[in-house]
Amino acid sequence: MSDPENDTVELAPDLKVRLAALAARSGQTLPELAEAVLRRHADEQERTVAEYADDEQRWQRYLQTGQSVPFQTVQAKLQGLAAEAARRQGGS
């Protein structure tokens, strides 16, 4: 079993140079930048897995019940959300 404190990631030399430049521009060290990027990626992947599970659950519920939300209802809800977002953006 590996020790998380001593795990290393090997980078291609050209990628390491690019990442070091990005880190320097953002006032971070290369390890700080790498950790931030990996955390964001892990968060995104976990969100994707959770969304897929939610979608699958909704699909199974639809298959069992045959109940769905009419397109017009969804469209009206989305238009309401868009109008609310526009109001908030205009009020900032």
Backbone as a chain_set.jsonl record, in Angstrom:
{"seq": "MSDPENDTVELAPDLKVRLAALAARSGQTLPELAEAVLRRHADEQERTVAEYADDEQRWQRYLQTGQSVPFQTVQAKLQGLAAEAARRQGGS", "coords": {"N": [[0.849, -1.185, 0.0], [0.533, 2.232, -0.779], [2.071, 5.21, 0.535], [0.381, 8.104, 1.154], [1.655, 10.509, 1.747], [4.066, 10.319, 0.502], [3.602, 9.819, -2.134], [4.208, 10.237, -5.572], [3.936, 11.974, -8.668], [4.777, 11.477, -11.922], [5.73, 13.679, -14.415], [5.684, 14.616, -17.843], [8.513, 16.272, -19.191], [7.994, 18.644, -20.743], [5.372, 19.261, -20.012], [5.688, 19.701, -17.309], [7.2, 22.066, -17.324], [5.341, 23.843, -18.469], [3.287, 23.762, -16.527], [4.681, 24.696, -14.288], [5.168, 27.311, -15.07], [2.543, 28.296, -15.192], [1.85, 28.008, -12.503], [3.659, 29.783, -11.286], [2.778, 32.215, -12.359], [0.342, 32.404, -11.096], [1.022, 32.687, -8.51], [1.505, 30.418, -7.034], [2.992, 27.359, -5.839], [4.337, 24.644, -7.763], [3.482, 22.089, -6.686], [1.223, 23.005, -5.206], [-0.446, 24.031, -7.225], [-0.812, 21.684, -8.731], [-2.157, 20.072, -6.852], [-4.513, 21.557, -6.509], [-5.618, 21.418, -9.097], [-5.961, 18.64, -9.365], [-7.774, 18.187, -7.287], [-10.022, 19.637, -8.214], [-10.562, 18.151, -10.506], [-11.142, 15.627, -9.382], [-13.412, 16.331, -7.885], [-15.158, 17.003, -9.986], [-15.362, 14.536, -11.335], [-16.534, 12.966, -9.317], [-18.958, 14.324, -9.065], [-20.015, 13.802, -11.591], [-20.381, 11.008, -11.474], [-22.293, 10.89, -9.41], [-24.408, 12.323, -10.589], [-24.986, 10.641, -12.728], [-25.914, 8.408, -11.324], [-28.201, 9.527, -10.153], [-29.649, 10.127, -12.475], [-30.038, 7.545, -13.487], [-31.616, 6.478, -11.458], [-33.904, 8.08, -11.686], [-34.693, 7.284, -14.263], [-35.26, 4.567, -13.869], [-37.41, 4.856, -12.119], [-39.227, 6.084, -13.838], [-39.58, 3.991, -15.671], [-40.916, 2.193, -14.034], [-43.234, 3.578, -13.23], [-44.182, 5.068, -15.368], [-44.706, 7.697, -15.321], [-44.125, 11.054, -16.206], [-42.712, 14.362, -16.651], [-44.426, 16.871, -18.303], [-43.308, 18.399, -21.375], [-43.933, 21.143, -21.711], [-44.181, 22.021, -19.083], [-41.573, 21.725, -18.107], [-40.266, 23.472, -19.85], [-41.452, 25.947, -19.14], [-40.552, 26.156, -16.506], [-37.757, 26.341, -16.909], [-37.66, 28.738, -18.358], [-38.553, 30.492, -16.401], [-36.454, 30.239, -14.535], [-34.369, 31.272, -16.087], [-35.245, 33.901, -16.433], [-35.18, 34.79, -13.784], [-32.424, 34.556, -13.281], [-31.506, 36.494, -15.075], [-32.637, 38.783, -13.944], [-31.28, 38.851, -11.5], [-28.642, 39.175, -12.393], [-28.799, 41.607, -13.668], [-29.342, 43.213, -11.508], [-27.004, 43.307, -10.055]], "CA": [[0.0, 0.0, 0.0], [1.378, 3.421, -0.877], [1.952, 6.237, 1.564], [-0.046, 9.333, 0.479], [2.612, 11.595, 1.975], [5.228, 10.137, -0.345], [3.217, 9.548, -3.511], [4.683, 11.202, -6.556], [3.384, 11.875, -10.01], [5.798, 11.832, -12.891], [5.206, 14.504, -15.501], [6.555, 14.821, -19.001], [9.26, 17.515, -18.97], [7.34, 19.814, -21.34], [4.199, 19.579, -19.201], [6.17, 20.258, -16.045], [7.581, 23.457, -17.597], [4.102, 24.609, -18.646], [2.605, 23.875, -15.237], [5.485, 25.558, -13.42], [4.923, 28.688, -15.51], [1.193, 28.65, -14.73], [1.899, 28.132, -11.047], [4.365, 31.028, -10.956], [1.895, 33.342, -12.696], [-0.779, 32.485, -10.144], [1.553, 32.832, -7.164], [1.463, 29.126, -6.362], [4.055, 26.426, -6.162], [3.869, 23.575, -8.635], [2.649, 21.143, -5.932], [-0.066, 23.629, -4.864], [-1.252, 24.054, -8.449], [-1.17, 20.308, -9.065], [-3.184, 19.609, -5.927], [-5.771, 22.253, -6.821], [-6.142, 20.848, -10.345], [-6.421, 17.282, -9.094], [-8.991, 18.28, -6.467], [-11.133, 20.027, -9.099], [-10.881, 17.016, -11.366], [-11.8, 14.619, -8.548], [-14.758, 16.849, -7.6], [-15.939, 16.89, -11.22], [-15.634, 13.119, -11.576], [-17.503, 12.518, -8.312], [-20.239, 14.922, -9.439], [-20.493, 13.068, -12.754], [-20.866, 9.706, -10.993], [-23.526, 11.129, -8.652], [-25.451, 12.708, -11.545], [-25.364, 9.438, -13.46], [-26.725, 7.591, -10.415], [-29.505, 10.191, -10.057], [-30.34, 9.923, -13.762], [-30.449, 6.135, -13.565], [-32.72, 6.305, -10.51], [-35.099, 8.684, -12.307], [-35.088, 6.443, -15.395], [-35.908, 3.374, -13.326], [-38.714, 5.283, -11.59], [-40.093, 6.277, -15.003], [-39.932, 2.673, -16.206], [-41.871, 1.562, -13.113], [-44.498, 4.314, -13.095], [-44.631, 5.657, -16.629], [-44.997, 9.109, -15.107], [-43.089, 11.988, -16.626], [-43.091, 15.775, -16.584], [-44.671, 17.359, -19.663], [-42.32, 19.331, -21.916], [-44.346, 22.514, -21.45], [-43.883, 22.312, -17.681], [-40.12, 21.892, -18.022], [-39.93, 24.697, -20.582], [-41.87, 27.082, -18.317], [-39.641, 26.225, -15.356], [-36.473, 26.845, -17.402], [-37.826, 30.154, -18.687], [-38.617, 31.197, -15.123], [-35.091, 30.278, -13.991], [-33.588, 32.193, -16.92], [-35.687, 35.252, -16.108], [-34.65, 35.08, -12.448], [-30.974, 34.767, -13.422], [-31.325, 37.777, -15.74], [-32.94, 39.824, -12.952], [-30.16, 38.904, -10.537], [-27.463, 39.709, -13.067], [-29.059, 43.027, -13.902], [-29.381, 43.909, -10.219], [-25.713, 43.301, -9.365]], "C": [[0.889, 1.24, 0.0], [1.079, 4.404, 0.248], [1.582, 7.547, 0.881], [0.929, 10.493, 0.66], [3.801, 11.508, 1.033], [4.88, 9.803, -1.783], [3.761, 10.636, -4.42], [3.987, 10.947, -7.879], [4.484, 12.314, -10.959], [5.136, 12.564, -14.047], [6.204, 14.536, -16.637], [7.247, 16.168, -18.813], [8.572, 18.757, -19.544], [6.117, 20.233, -20.537], [4.617, 20.212, -17.883], [6.558, 21.724, -16.215], [6.328, 24.329, -17.729], [3.394, 24.83, -17.326], [3.365, 24.774, -14.272], [5.267, 27.022, -13.784], [3.543, 29.152, -15.048], [1.166, 28.864, -13.225], [2.543, 29.456, -10.653], [3.485, 32.236, -11.229], [0.768, 33.509, -11.705], [-0.295, 32.592, -8.703], [1.516, 31.546, -6.356], [2.75, 28.361, -6.655], [3.474, 25.376, -7.099], [3.049, 22.54, -7.862], [1.28, 21.723, -5.551], [-0.991, 23.646, -6.078], [-1.725, 22.649, -8.794], [-2.274, 19.794, -8.143], [-4.526, 20.266, -6.225], [-6.422, 21.663, -8.072], [-6.688, 19.45, -10.103], [-7.679, 17.277, -8.237], [-10.2, 18.647, -7.333], [-11.548, 18.865, -9.984], [-11.615, 15.928, -10.578], [-13.235, 15.052, -8.227], [-15.67, 16.667, -8.813], [-16.311, 15.437, -11.5], [-16.652, 12.579, -10.58], [-18.892, 13.072, -8.613], [-20.848, 14.163, -10.618], [-21.07, 11.72, -12.352], [-22.193, 9.878, -10.261], [-24.681, 11.49, -9.586], [-25.926, 11.501, -12.338], [-26.266, 8.56, -12.594], [-28.12, 8.198, -10.266], [-30.316, 9.978, -11.334], [-30.864, 8.49, -13.876], [-31.637, 5.877, -12.639], [-34.014, 6.89, -11.092], [-35.607, 7.828, -13.466], [-35.811, 5.184, -14.897], [-37.292, 3.7, -12.768], [-39.703, 5.488, -12.742], [-40.529, 4.928, -15.569], [-40.979, 1.986, -15.337], [-43.232, 2.241, -13.145], [-45.059, 4.826, -14.412], [-44.935, 7.14, -16.505], [-43.81, 9.963, -15.537], [-43.613, 13.405, -16.486], [-43.285, 16.258, -18.015], [-43.63, 18.409, -20.088], [-42.673, 20.777, -21.587], [-44.039, 22.928, -20.015], [-42.391, 22.567, -17.496], [-39.705, 23.2, -18.685], [-40.282, 25.936, -19.756], [-40.936, 27.255, -17.12], [-38.291, 26.803, -15.786], [-36.558, 28.329, -17.757], [-37.894, 30.998, -17.42], [-37.237, 31.314, -14.488], [-34.216, 31.254, -14.772], [-33.974, 33.642, -16.608], [-35.162, 35.685, -14.743], [-33.153, 35.349, -12.513], [-30.703, 36.113, -14.077], [-31.607, 38.931, -14.774], [-31.797, 39.984, -11.967], [-28.915, 39.516, -11.168], [-27.625, 41.202, -13.317], [-29.038, 43.839, -12.632], [-28.061, 43.979, -9.513], [-24.997, 44.602, -9.476]], "O": [[1.893, 1.283, 0.711], [-0.009, 4.419, 0.823], [2.378, 8.069, 0.101], [1.01, 11.369, -0.201], [4.474, 12.51, 0.788], [5.776, 9.529, -2.582], [3.767, 11.815, -4.065], [3.516, 9.844, -8.157], [5.051, 13.397, -10.812], [4.119, 12.125, -14.583], [7.416, 14.488, -16.422], [6.628, 17.112, -18.325], [8.565, 19.809, -18.904], [5.849, 21.426, -20.392], [3.976, 21.147, -17.401], [6.273, 22.541, -15.339], [6.266, 25.423, -17.168], [2.951, 25.939, -17.028], [2.754, 25.532, -13.518], [5.191, 27.877, -12.902], [3.393, 30.275, -14.568], [0.53, 29.797, -12.735], [2.033, 30.167, -9.788], [3.445, 33.173, -10.433], [0.285, 34.62, -11.488], [-1.103, 32.588, -7.775], [1.5, 31.584, -5.126], [3.488, 28.676, -7.589], [2.256, 25.242, -7.212], [1.991, 22.14, -8.349], [0.281, 21.003, -5.573], [-2.172, 23.315, -5.974], [-2.896, 22.442, -9.113], [-3.219, 19.152, -8.602], [-5.563, 19.602, -6.196], [-7.631, 21.436, -8.102], [-7.768, 19.114, -10.589], [-8.562, 16.445, -8.444], [-11.268, 18.048, -7.205], [-12.737, 18.62, -10.189], [-12.603, 15.373, -11.06], [-14.161, 14.243, -8.289], [-16.813, 16.23, -8.68], [-17.451, 15.144, -11.861], [-17.541, 11.816, -10.957], [-19.891, 12.375, -8.439], [-22.052, 13.91, -10.643], [-22.133, 11.33, -12.836], [-23.119, 9.094, -10.469], [-25.803, 11.02, -9.399], [-27.121, 11.349, -12.594], [-27.268, 8.031, -13.076], [-29.113, 7.471, -10.254], [-31.511, 9.687, -11.283], [-31.993, 8.262, -14.31], [-32.557, 5.141, -12.996], [-35.079, 6.278, -11.003], [-36.816, 7.664, -13.634], [-36.843, 4.792, -15.442], [-38.231, 2.92, -12.923], [-40.871, 5.114, -12.638], [-41.698, 4.737, -15.906], [-41.837, 1.271, -15.853], [-44.265, 1.574, -13.092], [-46.27, 4.998, -14.553], [-45.373, 7.771, -17.467], [-42.653, 9.638, -15.267], [-44.798, 13.624, -16.235], [-42.402, 16.075, -18.853], [-43.145, 19.193, -19.272], [-41.793, 21.557, -21.22], [-43.673, 24.077, -19.769], [-41.994, 23.511, -16.813], [-38.889, 23.947, -18.144], [-39.489, 26.875, -19.683], [-40.576, 28.378, -16.767], [-37.741, 27.663, -15.098], [-35.627, 29.088, -17.486], [-37.347, 32.1, -17.378], [-36.885, 32.369, -13.96], [-33.414, 31.98, -14.184], [-33.105, 34.511, -16.531], [-34.745, 36.831, -14.574], [-32.664, 36.276, -11.867], [-29.768, 36.81, -13.684], [-30.9, 39.938, -14.784], [-31.394, 41.099, -11.636], [-28.215, 40.297, -10.525], [-26.668, 41.965, -13.185], [-28.747, 45.034, -12.667], [-27.958, 44.633, -8.475], [-23.896, 44.749, -8.945]]}, "num_chains": 1, "name": "protein.A"}
